């Protein structure tokens, strides 16, 4: 409205004559720039802000908690649908020299808000980064943003981000930007263990398709790697390689085991622990202990809730030839636990290691048997698998080393519950072992390049040239990076 614009200019002139500005606040009222954005209807607030900025309002004037208008606008990104008015106002604020790194009282910046918005804030993130001078992002948190964007493959955003943040950054695994990019580009589906064929990699990629997100165009990934190289990124050898996709297949297997365990019925697990460790076959007792160890339920050797005349050394009892029915199977029903024969004098001695987990198993299963499913599902996602105590890790290793307890035949003889728990323990342990970087030599990288692009000789040549020229220490002895 030209008349409203003229009115604002007249007001600005009058305030200037009186020695006042648009930044002056009367009482508890917000500054005019903030009031226009916060109090006017959505359809006209952008125009009002634009008029105030043209009338020399300060774009970095602060309001509640030290937040600027950039803070307010960027905090709305992602919470509502796309808005041309919002993006136009943001673009104008930046053109009027609004500071994308201005810190509020709590230390937050407008750039952090758009980064937290994820994909919805990508366009705004580009605008804010373009407004910053090169080398201005020195905090380690911006290095984490760079490493995250490497897995998205937005070449334009990466180009801007590298110019502002540099490439000398490490993630929580100690990987640099090039290691992260090579992990995602070349080792997305299988770790560098052995020489995987193209067919096996493709088959596994199809298995996890849709669960681990879309693939990035290989040429774009290569250009991102060349961008890092041109900005001074180097490659330590041996490399640290890790991809989140390694966990996907094992997670699916673990969830399928829990689903089948749920179908057997919560009461089945409850019956398995009610009689104490002396009433179940060794494989079932051991897999219950391994399950507790992986789920982070501590073993409790004191105050055991079962009575026994003498402790039992189950590892001395043979699993073959035992006249016992599988767990959850009787002559007429599949819902009763296995009753193992009482040990004779020859088998009495030191108590079985897994019996110390019996109170823990009761806590894991709960009073009605329904708690186990939720506990084991949560254990896969809340970080428990990677935080095992030394004792739990040792007991887990002891379980896997004893095939009489963890072998498929032993689990099948112990019944369906043992089979499904054993499947969960195996899959969850694979997640635990794969959720950490593994080392890869220069030869591993070159072999994977050869097998990843069998029909693209140009991509192979460019990848090999890049890998061989970014090695941090080309003069090192063979096998140590040379």
C-alpha positions in Angstrom: 0.0 0.0 0.0 1.8 3.2 -1.1 -0.2 5.3 1.4 1.0 3.0 4.3 4.5 3.1 3.0 4.4 6.9 2.9 3.0 6.9 6.5 5.9 4.8 7.7 8.4 7.1 6.0 6.7 10.1 7.6 6.8 8.4 11.0 10.4 7.5 10.6 11.2 11.1 9.7 9.3 12.4 12.7 11.0 9.9 15.0 14.4 10.9 13.6 13.7 14.5 14.3 12.8 13.6 17.9 16.0 11.6 18.3 14.1 8.2 18.3 14.5 5.2 16.1 12.5 2.1 15.2 14.6 0.2 17.7 13.3 2.2 20.7 10.7 0.2 22.8 7.9 1.9 24.6 7.1 0.1 27.9 7.0 -3.7 27.5 6.0 -3.6 23.8 8.2 -5.5 21.4 10.2 -3.5 18.9 8.2 -2.6 15.8 10.0 -5.2 13.6 9.1 -8.0 16.0 5.6 -6.7 16.6 4.9 -6.7 12.8 6.0 -10.3 12.5 4.4 -11.6 15.7 1.1 -9.7 15.8 0.0 -9.0 12.3 -1.9 -11.6 10.2 0.2 -14.0 8.1 -1.0 -12.4 4.9 0.5 -9.0 5.7 3.3 -9.5 8.2 5.9 -10.0 5.5 5.0 -6.8 3.8 5.0 -4.9 7.1 8.5 -6.2 7.9 9.7 -5.3 4.4 8.4 -1.7 4.9 10.1 -1.4 8.3 13.4 -2.6 6.9 13.2 -0.2 4.1 12.5 2.5 6.7 15.9 1.7 8.3 14.8 -0.7 11.1 17.7 -2.7 12.5 17.4 -6.4 11.3 19.3 -7.6 14.3 17.3 -5.8 17.0 16.7 -8.3 19.9 13.5 -9.1 21.7 12.5 -11.9 24.2 15.5 -14.0 25.4 17.9 -12.0 23.1 16.3 -13.5 19.9 16.4 -11.5 16.7 13.7 -11.6 14.0 16.0 -14.1 12.1 15.6 -16.5 15.1 11.9 -16.2 15.0 11.6 -16.8 11.3 14.1 -19.7 11.2 12.3 -21.4 14.2 9.1 -21.5 12.1 10.8 -23.3 9.2 9.8 -27.0 9.2 6.9 -26.4 11.6 4.6 -25.2 8.9 4.1 -25.9 5.2 6.3 -24.1 2.5 5.8 -20.4 2.5 7.0 -18.0 -0.2 6.3 -15.1 2.2 8.5 -16.6 4.9 11.4 -17.2 2.4 11.1 -13.8 0.8 11.2 -12.1 4.3 14.2 -14.3 5.2 16.0 -13.4 2.0 15.3 -9.7 2.6 16.6 -9.9 6.2 19.9 -11.4 5.0 20.2 -8.8 2.2 19.8 -6.1 4.9 22.8 -7.8 6.7 20.9 -9.8 9.3 23.4 -12.0 11.2 22.8 -15.7 10.7 25.3 -16.4 13.6 23.8 -14.0 16.1 23.6 -15.8 19.4 20.5 -15.5 21.6 20.7 -15.7 25.4 20.8 -19.5 25.3 23.6 -19.5 22.7 21.3 -20.6 19.8 21.7 -19.1 16.3 19.4 -18.8 13.3 21.6 -21.2 11.4 21.1 -23.9 14.1 17.3 -23.6 13.7 17.4 -24.3 10.0 19.9 -27.1 10.4 17.6 -28.7 13.0 14.7 -28.5 10.5 16.4 -31.1 8.3 15.2 -31.4 4.7 12.6 -28.8 5.2 15.2 -26.2 6.1 17.6 -27.1 3.3 16.7 -24.1 1.1 16.9 -21.7 4.1 20.2 -23.2 5.1 21.7 -22.4 1.7 20.5 -18.8 2.0 22.0 -18.4 5.5 25.3 -20.0 4.5 25.6 -17.8 1.4 25.3 -14.7 3.7 28.4 -15.8 5.7 32.0 -15.1 4.9 34.4 -17.9 4.1 36.0 -19.5 7.2 33.3 -18.2 9.5 32.1 -21.6 10.8 34.9 -22.6 13.2 32.9 -24.4 15.9 33.1 -28.3 15.8 29.3 -28.5 15.6 29.5 -27.2 12.0 31.9 -29.9 11.2 29.2 -32.4 12.3 26.8 -30.6 9.9 29.4 -31.1 7.1 29.8 -34.8 7.8 26.0 -35.2 7.9 25.5 -33.5 4.6 28.1 -35.8 3.0 25.5 -38.6 3.3 22.9 -36.5 1.6 25.0 -35.6 -1.4 23.8 -32.0 -2.0 26.8 -30.7 -4.0 25.7 -27.1 -4.0 25.2 -27.0 -0.2 28.5 -28.9 0.4 30.4 -26.5 -1.8 29.2 -23.5 0.3 29.6 -25.4 3.6 33.2 -26.5 2.9 34.2 -22.9 2.1 32.9 -21.8 5.5 33.7 -24.7 7.7 36.8 -26.3 6.1 37.5 -30.1 6.0 39.5 -30.6 9.2 36.7 -32.3 11.2 36.1 -35.7 12.8 32.8 -37.4 13.8 32.1 -39.4 16.9 33.8 -42.4 15.4 37.0 -40.5 14.6 36.3 -40.5 10.9 37.2 -37.6 8.7 34.9 -36.3 5.9 36.5 -38.4 3.2 36.3 -41.6 5.3 32.6 -40.9 5.9 32.0 -40.3 2.2 33.8 -43.4 1.1 31.9 -45.4 3.7 28.6 -44.2 2.3 29.6 -44.4 -1.4 31.6 -47.6 -1.6 30.8 -49.6 1.6 27.1 -48.7 2.1 25.8 -52.3 2.0 28.7 -54.5 3.2 31.7 -53.9 5.4 35.2 -54.4 4.0 35.5 -57.9 5.4 36.5 -60.3 2.6 36.1 -59.8 -1.1 32.4 -59.3 -1.8 31.2 -59.9 -5.4 29.0 -57.4 -7.2 26.1 -59.9 -7.2 26.3 -60.4 -3.4 26.4 -56.6 -2.8 23.5 -56.0 -5.1 21.4 -58.7 -3.5 22.0 -57.3 -0.1 21.3 -53.8 -1.3 17.9 -55.0 -2.5 17.2 -56.6 0.9 17.7 -53.3 2.7 16.2 -51.0 0.0 13.6 -48.7 1.5 14.8 -49.2 5.0 18.1 -47.3 4.8 17.0 -44.4 2.6 17.5 -43.7 -1.1 20.8 -44.1 -2.8 22.8 -41.0 -4.0 23.8 -40.7 -7.6 27.4 -42.3 -7.8 28.7 -39.4 -10.0 27.5 -36.8 -7.5 29.2 -38.7 -4.7 32.4 -38.7 -6.7 32.1 -35.0 -7.3 31.6 -34.4 -3.6 34.8 -36.5 -2.9 36.7 -34.4 -5.5 35.4 -31.3 -3.8 36.8 -32.4 -0.5 40.1 -33.3 -2.2 40.4 -29.9 -3.8 39.9 -28.3 -0.3 42.8 -30.2 1.2 41.1 -33.3 2.7 43.4 -36.3 3.1 42.9 -40.0 3.7 44.6 -41.9 6.5 45.5 -45.5 5.8 44.2 -47.8 7.1 40.8 -46.1 6.9 38.0 -46.3 9.4 34.9 -47.5 7.6 31.3 -47.6 9.0 27.9 -47.4 7.5 24.5 -47.3 9.3 23.1 -49.7 6.7 25.1 -52.5 8.1 22.7 -52.6 11.0 19.5 -52.7 9.0 19.4 -56.3 8.0 20.3 -57.5 11.5 17.7 -55.3 13.0 15.0 -56.8 10.7 16.1 -60.3 11.7 16.0 -59.4 15.4 12.5 -57.9 15.1 11.2 -61.0 13.2 12.5 -63.2 16.0 10.7 -61.0 18.6 7.5 -61.2 16.5 7.6 -65.0 16.5 8.4 -65.0 20.2 5.3 -62.8 20.8 3.2 -65.2 18.8 4.2 -68.1 21.1 2.6 -66.1 24.0 4.0 -64.1 27.0 3.1 -66.9 29.4 5.5 -69.3 27.8 8.5 -67.2 28.8 7.1 -66.8 32.3 6.7 -70.6 32.7 10.3 -71.0 31.6 11.7 -69.0 34.5 9.2 -69.9 37.2 10.8 -73.1 38.3 14.4 -71.8 38.5 17.5 -72.6 36.4 17.5 -76.3 37.6 14.2 -77.0 35.7 15.3 -76.0 32.2 17.8 -77.4 29.7 21.2 -75.7 29.5 20.7 -74.1 26.1 17.5 -72.3 27.2 19.1 -71.2 30.5 22.2 -69.9 28.7 20.3 -68.0 26.0 18.1 -66.4 28.7 21.3 -65.2 30.4 22.8 -64.0 27.1 19.6 -62.1 26.4 19.7 -60.4 29.7 23.4 -59.5 29.1 22.7 -57.9 25.8 19.6 -56.1 27.0 21.6 -54.4 29.8 19.8 -56.2 32.7 22.6 -56.8 35.2 23.2 -60.3 36.6 22.5 -60.7 40.3 24.3 -63.6 42.0 23.0 -62.8 45.5 19.5 -63.4 46.9 18.5 -66.0 44.3 14.8 -66.8 44.5 15.2 -70.6 44.1 16.2 -73.3 46.5 18.6 -76.1 45.6 20.3 -78.6 47.7 23.5 -78.3 45.7 24.7 -75.9 42.9 24.7 -77.3 39.4 27.4 -77.5 36.8 25.3 -77.6 33.7 28.2 -77.5 31.3 29.1 -81.0 32.4 25.7 -82.3 31.4 25.5 -83.8 27.9 22.9 -82.2 25.6 22.6 -85.2 23.4 20.7 -88.3 24.6 18.8 -86.3 27.3 15.3 -87.7 27.8 13.7 -84.3 27.9 11.1 -82.7 25.6 11.9 -79.4 23.9 10.9 -76.2 25.7 7.2 -75.4 25.2 6.4 -78.9 24.0 4.8 -81.8 25.7 3.0 -84.9 24.4 -0.3 -83.0 24.2 0.6 -79.3 24.3 3.2 -76.8 23.0 2.9 -74.4 25.9 4.8 -76.1 28.8 8.4 -75.5 29.6 11.1 -78.2 29.4 11.6 -80.2 32.6 15.2 -81.3 32.7 16.2 -84.3 34.8 17.7 -83.5 38.2 21.5 -83.8 38.2 23.1 -86.8 39.9 26.2 -86.6 42.1 28.5 -86.6 39.2 27.0 -83.4 37.8 26.9 -81.5 41.1 29.6 -79.0 41.7 30.2 -75.4 40.7 27.1 -73.5 39.8 26.5 -72.8 36.1 27.5 -69.3 35.1 24.2 -68.5 33.5 22.2 -69.3 36.7 23.4 -66.0 38.2 21.2 -64.2 35.6 18.0 -65.8 36.8 16.8 -62.9 38.9 17.7 -60.7 35.9 15.7 -62.9 33.6 12.6 -62.5 35.9 13.0 -58.8 35.8 13.3 -58.8 32.1 10.2 -60.9 31.5 8.1 -59.1 34.2 5.4 -60.4 36.4 3.0 -61.4 33.6 5.5 -62.2 30.8 4.6 -59.2 28.6 7.5 -57.0 29.4 10.2 -58.9 27.5 9.0 -57.9 24.0 9.2 -54.1 24.8 12.5 -54.5 26.8 14.2 -56.3 23.9 12.9 -53.9 21.3 14.0 -50.9 23.3 17.5 -52.4 23.8 18.1 -52.3 20.0 17.4 -48.6 19.7 18.5 -46.9 23.0 22.2 -47.6 22.9 22.3 -50.4 25.4 23.9 -52.9 22.9 27.0 -50.7 22.7 27.4 -50.1 26.4 27.8 -53.6 27.8 29.7 -54.0 31.1 32.9 -56.0 31.0 31.3 -58.9 32.9 28.3 -58.9 30.5 30.6 -58.9 27.4 32.6 -61.8 28.9 29.5 -63.8 29.6 28.2 -63.1 26.1 31.5 -64.4 24.6 31.4 -67.5 26.8 27.9 -68.2 25.5 28.9 -67.9 21.8 32.1 -70.0 22.3 30.1 -72.9 23.8 28.3 -74.6 20.9 26.6 -77.0 23.3 24.7 -73.9 24.5 24.5 -71.6 21.5 24.6 -73.9 18.5 21.6 -74.3 16.3 21.1 -77.9 17.2 21.2 -77.2 21.0 18.7 -74.4 20.6 16.3 -76.5 18.5 16.5 -79.2 21.1 15.6 -76.7 23.8 12.4 -75.6 21.9 10.9 -72.7 20.0 11.5 -70.1 22.8 15.2 -70.9 22.8 15.4 -70.8 19.0 13.8 -67.3 18.8 15.7 -65.9 21.7 18.9 -67.3 20.2 18.0 -65.6 16.9 17.5 -62.3 18.6 20.8 -62.6 20.6 22.7 -63.4 17.4 21.2 -60.6 15.4 21.5 -58.1 18.2 25.1 -59.0 18.8 25.8 -58.5 15.1 24.4 -55.0 15.5 26.6 -54.5 18.5 29.7 -55.6 16.6 28.9 -53.7 13.4 28.0 -50.4 15.1 31.7 -49.4 15.2 34.2 -48.6 12.5 36.3 -51.4 10.9 39.6 -50.8 9.3 40.1 -51.0 5.6 43.4 -50.9 3.6 44.1 -49.1 0.4 43.8 -52.4 -1.4 40.3 -52.9 0.1 39.2 -49.5 -1.3 40.7 -50.2 -4.7 39.0 -53.6 -4.9 35.7 -52.2 -4.0 36.0 -49.5 -6.6 36.7 -52.1 -9.2 33.7 -54.1 -8.3 31.3 -51.2 -7.7 31.6 -49.8 -11.2 32.1 -52.7 -13.6 30.3 -50.9 -16.4 31.7 -47.4 -15.8 35.4 -47.2 -16.6 35.5 -43.4 -16.2 34.0 -43.6 -12.7 36.5 -46.3 -11.8 39.5 -44.3 -13.1 38.4 -41.1 -11.3 37.8 -42.9 -8.0 41.1 -44.7 -8.2 42.9 -41.5 -9.1 41.3 -39.7 -6.1 42.0 -42.5 -3.6 45.6 -42.8 -4.6 46.2 -39.0 -4.5 44.6 -38.2 -1.2 46.6 -40.7 0.9 47.9 -38.8 3.9 51.4 -40.3 3.8 52.4 -41.6 0.4 55.9 -42.3 1.5 55.0 -44.7 4.3 55.9 -48.4 4.1 53.6 -50.7 2.1 50.7 -51.7 4.3 50.9 -48.6 6.4 49.6 -46.2 3.8 52.3 -46.2 1.2 
